[in-house]
């Protein structure tokens, strides 16, 4: 017996090969700047574009993960790479006492910093 329902396929988001795909997806951002503020507008537009590219990279990377732990480390590594950061960490809420506790990190820091971070907890 044949079913008339469409077959389900996994869809993988992708940016393609370059920034032109991002411009195509978002549209080119242009806005007239008030007199004397062109430089400030340009830097804000560049920052917005950089942030949008990072978000798309995170979404694309998250499409391949299979667990919450993998999602956390993938997000940290993707953000670090997108913004050129040396270090990033993810903190999770501990349901037992409502505190934030260190969960996972990525990048380079001193062993002392890593040890202190791994044992720290923060409560509201």
Secondary structure, 3 states (H helix, E strand, C coil): CCCCCCCCCCCCCCCCCCHHHHHHHHCCCCCCCCCCCHHHHHHHHHHHHHHHHHHHHHHHHHCCCCCHHHHHHHHHHHHHHHHCCCEEEEEEEECCCCEEEEEEEEECCCHHHHHHHHHCEECC
